């Protein structure tokens, strides 16, 4: 069972689990428009006897609804990836961020604790964040003190300690994954890395003139999201629950990311990038770089995609998007920027409400894991 299944990490984790033979149940919020683009290529009609992916409406602000869904699905593993995950937005919506990211995790833990005994253990993964370290100097490991610098990070610290508390108080198999920045071609376009690759490729093809950014001196440890979701799964396969930092151990500035992307496109970034004070945070986090030696030793995990390969994948994907946009515009079509992402489809039909019902594949419960 995955909350936040329609996000970047949720889509990669779903691919991984389906490949391993799992039955996957995703929880998504009700919306007037479909937001399942990242998992459309995985979806099968629930009437198909071979379907192993099912979607259900749910919300981390609705504890009773989540508890009912847990009893209906009867999962073996729960991955809590759902969150308001944009740091800058959390300064504008601190109460909402705290409700979903902090109390939402507590609601999931309470639902698992109160789950009727079926003779099976429910294993729980909580998605932490390197933002929890805030102003603590790098390198940051599992023993580094937290010093959060945003409402998002504060909420994640609360969720982290609630996960530890429920593990110790109720003997739950509950793990925290403290994941450092992990990106991909599926990253949302308001996050800085994707904002950069999206804008640079549009600039290259004459579709955009400027890119406005904030703090170019912020330094981060960037990895590839598909590598990181494997670490999530590995945590829940161990004999004992524990908490792990997942990171590459390499640090790069936003400025360096910009330089690499524009160099890849044979452009001088200084001609196109401007600083906008609106994109600075009220409290900045200067440098995050993770020490994942514990995960390497105990989980056998290590990142596969390098910083250079990450940039290459993102640029190639966004170049294709920009080419498609240019073709449409050259043929007289009006293409709003917000709608361009829908061009990046996987050939799957758009979803219908049939996806989001009380469906389950009961006949396979004895040989698959959820």
C-alpha positions in Angstrom: 0.0 0.0 0.0 1.5 3.3 -1.1 0.4 6.8 -0.1 1.5 9.4 -2.6 1.5 6.8 -5.4 1.1 9.5 -8.1 4.3 11.3 -7.2 7.7 10.8 -8.5 8.8 8.3 -5.9 5.4 6.6 -5.8 5.6 5.9 -9.5 9.1 4.4 -9.4 8.3 2.4 -6.3 5.2 1.0 -8.0 7.3 -0.1 -10.9 9.7 -1.8 -8.6 7.1 -3.6 -6.6 5.1 -4.8 -9.6 8.3 -6.2 -11.1 8.8 -8.2 -7.9 5.4 -9.7 -8.1 3.6 -7.5 -5.5 -0.1 -6.5 -5.6 0.0 -2.8 -5.2 -2.7 -0.5 -3.8 -2.2 3.2 -4.2 -3.9 6.0 -2.2 -4.6 9.2 -4.1 -6.5 12.3 -3.2 -9.8 13.1 -5.0 -9.4 15.9 -7.6 -11.6 17.3 -10.3 -8.8 16.5 -12.8 -6.8 13.4 -13.2 -3.2 13.5 -11.8 -2.1 10.0 -12.6 0.3 10.7 -15.5 3.3 9.1 -13.8 1.6 5.8 -13.4 -0.7 5.6 -16.5 1.7 3.2 -18.2 1.3 0.8 -15.2 -2.4 0.8 -14.9 -4.7 -2.1 -15.8 -8.5 -2.2 -15.7 -9.5 -3.7 -12.3 -11.8 -6.0 -14.2 -8.7 -7.6 -15.8 -8.1 -10.9 -13.9 -4.3 -10.2 -14.2 -4.5 -6.7 -12.7 -2.1 -6.1 -9.7 -2.4 -2.3 -9.4 -5.4 -0.8 -7.7 -6.1 2.8 -6.8 -8.3 4.1 -3.9 -9.4 7.5 -2.9 -8.0 8.5 0.5 -6.3 11.4 2.3 -3.8 11.7 5.1 -6.0 14.3 6.7 -8.8 11.6 7.1 -7.7 9.1 9.8 -10.9 7.1 9.9 -11.0 6.8 6.2 -7.5 5.6 6.1 -8.2 3.0 8.8 -11.1 1.7 6.8 -9.0 1.5 3.7 -6.2 -0.4 5.6 -8.7 -3.0 6.8 -10.1 -3.4 3.3 -6.7 -3.8 1.6 -5.0 -5.8 4.3 -1.4 -4.8 3.3 1.8 -6.5 4.3 3.8 -3.3 3.7 2.8 0.4 3.9 4.9 3.1 2.3 4.0 6.6 3.4 5.2 8.8 0.6 2.3 11.2 0.7 3.1 14.8 1.7 3.0 18.4 0.9 6.6 18.2 -0.2 7.5 21.6 -1.5 9.7 23.5 1.0 8.9 27.0 -0.2 5.2 26.3 -0.3 5.3 25.1 3.3 6.2 28.7 4.3 3.0 29.8 2.7 0.9 26.9 3.9 2.4 25.9 7.3 -0.8 24.6 8.9 -1.7 22.4 5.9 1.8 21.1 5.7 1.8 20.2 9.4 -1.6 18.5 9.1 -0.6 16.3 6.2 3.1 15.7 6.7 3.2 15.5 10.5 -0.3 14.5 11.8 -0.9 12.5 8.6 1.9 10.2 9.5 0.5 9.9 13.0 -2.9 8.9 11.6 -1.2 6.2 9.5 0.7 4.9 12.5 -2.4 4.9 14.6 -4.3 3.0 11.9 -1.6 0.3 11.8 -1.4 0.1 15.6 -5.1 -0.4 15.8 -5.2 -2.8 12.9 -7.0 -6.0 13.9 -4.6 -8.9 14.4 -4.6 -11.2 11.3 -1.5 -13.1 12.2 0.6 -11.0 9.7 2.9 -8.1 10.5 2.4 -4.8 8.7 5.7 -3.2 7.9 5.8 0.6 7.7 8.1 2.9 5.8 8.1 6.6 6.6 9.6 9.0 4.0 11.9 11.4 5.8 13.9 14.2 4.3 17.4 15.6 4.4 15.7 19.0 5.1 15.3 17.8 8.6 19.0 18.4 9.2 18.7 22.0 8.1 21.6 24.0 9.4 23.5 21.1 10.9 26.9 21.0 9.0 27.6 18.2 6.5 28.2 15.4 6.1 24.9 14.4 7.8 24.3 10.8 9.0 21.8 9.0 11.2 23.6 10.5 14.3 23.5 14.1 13.1 21.2 16.3 15.2 18.2 17.7 13.4 17.8 21.5 13.0 14.9 22.1 10.6 14.6 25.4 8.8 11.1 25.2 7.3 7.6 24.2 8.2 8.1 21.2 5.9 11.2 20.1 7.7 9.7 20.6 11.1 6.7 18.5 10.1 9.0 15.7 8.8 11.0 15.8 12.1 7.7 15.2 14.0 6.8 12.3 11.7 10.3 10.8 12.1 10.1 10.8 15.9 6.5 9.5 15.9 7.7 6.6 13.8 10.6 5.9 16.2 8.1 6.2 19.1 5.6 3.7 17.7 8.4 1.3 16.9 9.6 1.4 20.5 6.2 1.7 22.3 4.2 -0.7 20.2 6.9 -3.0 18.7 5.9 -2.0 15.1 8.2 -2.8 12.3 8.6 0.9 11.3 11.5 2.4 9.4 12.5 6.0 8.6 14.3 6.6 5.3 16.1 10.0 5.4 16.4 10.5 1.7 18.6 13.3 0.4 17.6 15.1 -2.8 16.6 12.6 -5.5 15.5 13.8 -8.9 14.4 12.3 -12.2 12.6 13.2 -15.5 9.4 12.7 -13.5 10.2 15.4 -11.0 7.5 18.1 -10.6 8.2 21.2 -12.7 8.2 23.5 -9.6 11.2 21.8 -8.1 14.4 23.6 -8.9 16.2 20.8 -10.8 13.3 20.1 -13.1 12.6 23.8 -13.4 16.1 24.3 -14.7 16.1 21.4 -17.2 12.6 22.4 -18.4 13.5 26.0 -18.9 16.9 25.4 -20.5 15.5 23.1 -23.1 12.7 25.5 -24.0 15.3 28.3 -24.2 17.4 26.1 -26.5 14.4 25.8 -28.9 13.4 29.4 -28.8 10.3 28.8 -26.7 11.4 30.8 -23.6 13.7 33.8 -22.9 14.6 33.7 -19.3 14.9 31.5 -16.3 14.4 33.0 -12.8 16.0 31.4 -9.8 16.7 32.1 -6.2 19.7 31.0 -4.2 22.4 29.7 -6.6 24.8 29.0 -3.8 22.7 26.4 -2.0 24.5 23.0 -2.1 22.8 19.6 -2.3 23.4 15.9 -2.6 21.5 14.9 -5.7 20.7 11.3 -6.7 18.3 9.4 -9.0 14.9 8.7 -7.6 14.7 5.1 -9.0 17.8 4.2 -7.1 16.3 5.6 -3.9 13.0 3.7 -4.0 15.0 0.4 -4.0 16.5 1.5 -0.6 12.9 2.0 0.7 12.1 -1.6 -0.2 15.3 -3.0 1.2 14.6 -1.4 4.6 11.4 -3.4 4.9 13.1 -6.7 4.0 15.5 -6.6 7.0 15.1 -8.7 10.1 14.9 -5.7 12.3 13.5 -2.2 11.7 15.9 0.7 11.7 16.5 4.2 10.2 18.8 5.0 7.3 20.3 7.9 5.5 20.1 7.4 1.7 22.5 9.7 -0.3 25.3 9.7 -2.9 27.8 11.5 -0.6 28.6 14.0 -3.3 27.6 17.7 -3.1 26.9 20.2 -5.9 25.6 23.8 -5.9 22.5 24.9 -7.7 24.9 27.1 -9.8 26.8 24.0 -10.8 23.6 22.2 -11.8 22.6 25.2 -13.9 26.1 25.3 -15.5 26.0 21.6 -16.4 22.6 21.7 -17.9 23.3 24.8 -20.1 26.7 23.4 -21.1 25.0 20.2 -22.2 22.8 22.4 -24.5 25.8 24.6 -25.7 24.4 27.7 -24.0 26.0 30.3 -21.7 23.7 30.2 -18.7 24.7 33.7 -17.7 22.8 35.1 -20.7 19.5 33.6 -19.6 19.4 33.2 -15.8 18.2 36.0 -13.6 17.9 36.1 -9.8 14.4 36.8 -8.3 14.3 37.5 -4.6 10.9 35.9 -4.4 12.5 32.4 -4.8 14.7 32.8 -1.7 13.4 31.0 1.5 12.8 32.9 4.7 15.4 30.6 6.3 17.9 29.1 4.0 19.6 25.6 4.2 23.1 26.1 2.9 24.5 22.6 2.5 23.2 19.1 2.6 25.4 16.1 1.9 24.6 12.6 3.2 26.7 9.9 4.7 25.0 6.6 3.6 27.7 4.3 4.9 25.1 2.5 7.2 22.8 1.8 4.2 25.7 0.5 2.2 26.8 -1.8 4.9 23.5 -3.1 6.3 21.3 -2.9 3.2 23.9 -3.5 0.5 22.5 -0.4 -1.2 24.5 2.0 -3.4 23.5 4.6 -6.0 23.8 3.5 -9.6 23.1 6.7 -11.6 25.8 9.5 -11.4 25.2 13.2 -11.2 26.2 13.6 -14.9 23.8 10.7 -15.9 21.0 12.3 -13.9 21.4 15.6 -15.8 21.6 13.8 -19.1 18.3 11.9 -18.5 16.5 15.0 -17.4 17.7 17.1 -20.3 16.9 14.4 -22.9 13.4 14.0 -21.6 12.7 17.8 -21.5 14.3 18.3 -24.9 11.7 15.9 -26.3 9.0 17.8 -24.6 10.2 21.1 -26.0 10.4 19.6 -29.5 6.8 18.4 -29.2 5.7 21.8 -28.0 7.5 23.6 -30.9 5.9 21.3 -33.5 2.4 22.1 -32.0 3.1 25.8 -32.0 4.5 25.8 -35.5 1.3 24.2 -36.7 -1.0 26.8 -35.1 -1.8 25.1 -31.8 -2.0 27.0 -28.6 -0.1 25.1 -25.9 -0.3 26.4 -22.3 2.9 25.6 -20.5 1.0 23.9 -17.7 -0.5 21.5 -20.2 2.7 20.4 -21.8 3.4 17.7 -19.3 0.4 15.8 -20.6 2.2 15.5 -23.9 4.7 13.3 -22.1 2.4 10.3 -22.0 3.2 6.6 -22.1 0.6 5.7 -24.7 -1.9 4.6 -22.0 -5.5 5.6 -22.1 -6.6 8.3 -19.7 -7.9 6.9 -16.4 -11.5 6.6 -15.4 -13.3 6.4 -12.1 -13.1 2.6 -12.4 -9.5 3.0 -11.0 -10.6 4.3 -7.7 -13.0 1.9 -6.3 -13.0 -0.8 -3.5 -11.2 -3.3 -5.8 -8.9 -6.1 -4.6 -7.5 -9.2 -6.1 -8.5 -11.6 -3.4 -7.6 -14.7 -5.2 -3.9 -13.8 -5.2 -3.6 -12.8 -1.6 -1.8 -15.9 -0.6 1.0 -15.6 -3.1 1.6 -11.8 -3.5 2.6 -9.1 -1.1 0.9 -5.7 -1.0 
